[in-house]
Amino acid sequence: MSKMAKTYFHVVVVLALMIGIGMLPAVEPITPFGMKILGIFVGMLYGWTFCSMIWVSFLGMLMLCLTGAYTMTDFMAISFGSETVMFIMLMFVFTALLEHFGLTKYIANWFISRKFVEGRPWLFSFILLVGAFFAGGFINMIASMMVFWGVIYAVSDKFGFKPYEKYPTLMILGIGIASCVGGAVPPYKMVPMVLLTAYGNVTGESVTFFDYICFSLPVALLVVVVYILTCRFVFRPDIKELKNLRADLVDPSELVLDRDKKVVLGFFAAFLFLIL
């Protein structure tokens, strides 16, 4: 099939799933309305997998409004008007700025140039995950993921890894995991606050912030340790030139912060301070 014919085929399948599943008899405990929502969800999954993230998402938004669940005005308010969505879009701008001025490469080279990781690629990988862990916990999960993903891209480029190879893929997933479990450690963050409040309402007991951190910090760090050990001994990716990790692989000029980098870094530091 030609590329255009494949595109038309996938569009038909997406529409068939979104509309067709909603017309099927509801299976308990799913309601007829639930079947419509399920059809839209399955159609979007198919479209995201075989077509595009953009037009499939907009089509899903339109179909959701056509079900009567929301008006388009209400839907726009809770989607593009959402504080979380706006924050993610702003983080895209910041991370693109860091990449453009070479700050992600600078951070990657700074980690590579540490003497204690010489010849220890898995210790180096663990240090990156721990960095994402603490950044996710005490700054912001989304900011942590985007910045450290950029670091992984820079490391992959330096050591010859290609997209979708096992090691960078595992590290991308690891950064996401480390950032998220790190974000669950500080009790003043949204998710821990909800959990602590729910626990208090159910049990009638309260958990102090100190008690929570004494539990959450070691458990969350254990998750990161178990993940890196699983990568090392179960998935066993080919780490290529990373085996020869040495501080002298970094050109000293790559560890110099010029004026532009300092200005961008200052803006980024101010941004992190303000979101704290």
Order of alpha helices (4+ residues) and beta strands (2+ residues): alpha-alpha-alpha-alpha-alpha-alpha-alpha-alpha-alpha-alpha-alpha-alpha
